[in-house]
């Protein structure tokens, strides 16, 4: 929330704009000085308005607001640098939503780690008609995320990200696997399954 800032001088003092008859009037000058204190933060915001719409420069609370405006996949608990990157990338992610690249990028922005994605679809080409159809008969998507110290919140966050960024028709499974950073061994496996709405 923007508010008054102690000691902030107005870029455009009202006292200097008054007619000459009030320039020497101490009461009038003190009165408009009070208005200057109220108006100074507004003028500073207006002078720097473009910065409020640039995720790298905007105040943190306004960046969260921007995230809501652009539909960034954020939950409010991510670190500031990850939040700013997610808000900056939101428009691009909307263009590639529902693709493997879009899903991988949404998870990377949410966790800072690229996921492993296994999907049932495939593409093929044959010079002869009625060749075999590539891919699995039933569509399915599996997203695996390896984190050093996963929590139940990470599992829920991954599930929400995949549900939002996957192709709408695709049933999916998410896995959060803990890896020991020193030996790179698996220590925990948390799996959830999601299906498209029927």
C-alpha positions in Angstrom: 0.0 0.0 0.0 1.4 3.4 -1.0 1.3 6.1 1.6 2.9 9.3 2.8 6.7 9.3 3.1 8.4 11.4 5.8 10.7 14.1 4.5 9.7 13.5 0.8 9.7 16.9 -1.0 7.2 17.6 -3.7 8.5 17.8 -7.2 6.0 20.5 -7.9 5.4 22.6 -4.7 1.9 24.2 -4.8 3.1 27.3 -2.9 5.2 28.3 -6.0 2.1 28.1 -8.2 -0.1 30.4 -6.1 -0.9 33.9 -7.3 1.5 36.6 -6.1 -0.9 37.8 -3.4 -0.5 34.5 -1.6 3.3 34.1 -2.1 4.0 36.2 1.0 1.0 34.9 3.0 2.4 32.6 5.7 -1.0 30.9 6.4 -1.6 30.1 2.7 2.0 28.8 2.3 1.7 26.5 5.4 -1.7 25.3 4.2 -0.5 24.3 0.8 2.7 22.8 2.3 0.4 20.3 4.1 -1.1 19.5 0.7 2.4 19.0 -0.8 3.1 16.3 1.9 0.0 14.5 0.8 0.6 14.9 -2.9 4.3 14.2 -3.0 4.0 10.4 -3.0 1.4 10.5 -5.7 3.6 12.7 -7.9 6.6 10.4 -7.3 4.5 7.4 -8.4 3.3 9.2 -11.5 6.8 10.3 -12.4 8.0 6.7 -12.2 4.8 5.0 -13.4 6.7 2.8 -16.0 8.8 1.3 -13.2 5.6 0.1 -11.5 4.8 -2.0 -14.5 8.3 -3.5 -14.8 8.6 -6.6 -12.6 12.3 -6.1 -12.0 11.8 -2.5 -10.7 8.3 -2.5 -9.1 7.9 -2.5 -5.3 7.4 -6.1 -4.1 3.7 -5.6 -3.1 2.9 -4.1 -6.5 4.8 -7.0 -8.2 2.4 -9.4 -6.5 -0.5 -7.3 -7.7 1.0 -7.4 -11.2 1.2 -11.2 -11.0 -2.6 -11.3 -10.4 -3.2 -9.0 -13.4 -1.1 -11.1 -15.9 -2.1 -14.5 -14.5 1.3 -15.5 -13.3 1.4 -18.9 -11.6 2.5 -17.8 -8.2 1.4 -18.8 -4.7 2.7 -15.9 -2.7 5.4 -17.9 -0.9 8.1 -17.9 -3.4 11.3 -15.8 -3.0 11.3 -12.3 -4.4 13.6 -13.1 -7.4 11.5 -16.1 -8.5 8.3 -14.0 -8.1 9.7 -11.3 -10.4 10.8 -13.8 -13.0 7.4 -15.5 -13.0 5.6 -12.2 -13.5 8.0 -11.1 -16.3 7.5 -14.5 -18.1 3.7 -14.7 -17.7 2.8 -13.3 -21.1 5.2 -15.7 -22.9 4.0 -18.6 -20.8 0.4 -17.9 -21.9 1.5 -18.2 -25.5 3.0 -21.7 -24.9 0.5 -23.0 -22.4 -0.4 -26.6 -22.9 2.9 -27.5 -24.5 5.8 -29.5 -23.1 8.0 -26.4 -23.2 5.3 -24.3 -21.4 4.8 -26.9 -18.7 8.6 -27.3 -18.1 9.1 -23.5 -17.9 6.2 -23.0 -15.5 7.6 -25.6 -13.2 11.2 -24.2 -13.5 9.9 -20.7 -12.6 8.0 -22.1 -9.7 10.8 -24.2 -8.2 14.0 -23.1 -9.9 14.5 -26.7 -11.2 13.6 -28.2 -14.6 11.2 -31.2 -14.2 11.4 -34.6 -16.0 8.3 -34.9 -18.3 7.1 -38.1 -19.8 4.2 -37.9 -22.1 2.3 -40.5 -24.1 2.1 -38.6 -27.3 4.4 -39.1 -30.3 4.7 -38.1 -33.9 5.7 -40.3 -36.9 5.9 -40.3 -40.6 5.5 -43.1 -43.1 5.6 -43.2 -46.9 3.0 -45.9 -46.9 -0.6 -45.5 -45.7 -2.1 -47.2 -42.7 1.2 -47.4 -40.8 1.4 -47.9 -37.1 0.2 -45.0 -35.0 2.9 -43.7 -32.7 2.5 -43.1 -29.0 0.2 -44.7 -26.4 -3.5 -45.4 -26.9 -4.5 -43.5 -23.8 -3.0 -40.1 -23.2 -1.1 -39.6 -20.0 1.5 -37.2 -18.6 4.0 -37.8 -15.8 5.9 -34.9 -14.3 8.8 -35.7 -11.9 10.5 -33.1 -9.9 13.8 -33.8 -8.0 14.4 -31.5 -5.0 17.0 -31.7 -2.2 14.4 -31.3 0.7 10.8 -31.5 -0.6 7.9 -30.8 1.6 4.2 -31.6 1.3 3.7 -27.9 0.2 6.1 -28.6 -2.7 3.9 -31.6 -3.8 0.8 -29.5 -3.7 2.5 -26.6 -5.5 3.7 -28.9 -8.3 0.3 -30.5 -8.6 -1.3 -27.0 -9.0 1.3 -25.9 -11.6 0.9 -29.0 -13.7 -2.9 -28.8 -13.5 -2.8 -25.2 -14.8 -0.1 -25.6 -17.5 -0.8 -29.1 -18.9 -3.0 -29.7 -22.0 -6.6 -29.5 -20.8 -7.6 -33.0 -21.9 -4.5 -34.8 -20.5 -4.7 -36.9 -17.3 -1.5 -36.5 -15.3 0.6 -37.8 -12.4 3.1 -35.7 -10.4 6.0 -37.0 -8.4 8.3 -35.1 -6.0 11.4 -37.1 -5.3 13.9 -36.1 -2.7 17.6 -36.5 -3.6 20.5 -36.5 -1.3 22.6 -33.6 -2.5 25.9 -35.2 -1.5 25.3 -38.7 -2.9 22.5 -38.0 -5.3 20.4 -40.9 -4.1 16.6 -41.0 -3.9 15.3 -40.9 -0.3 11.6 -40.1 -0.7 8.9 -40.4 -3.3 5.6 -38.5 -3.1 3.1 -39.1 -5.9 -0.3 -37.6 -6.8 -2.6 -38.3 -9.7 -4.9 -35.8 -11.4 -7.4 -36.2 -14.2 -9.1 -33.7 -16.4 -12.6 -32.6 -15.4 -15.4 -34.8 -16.8 
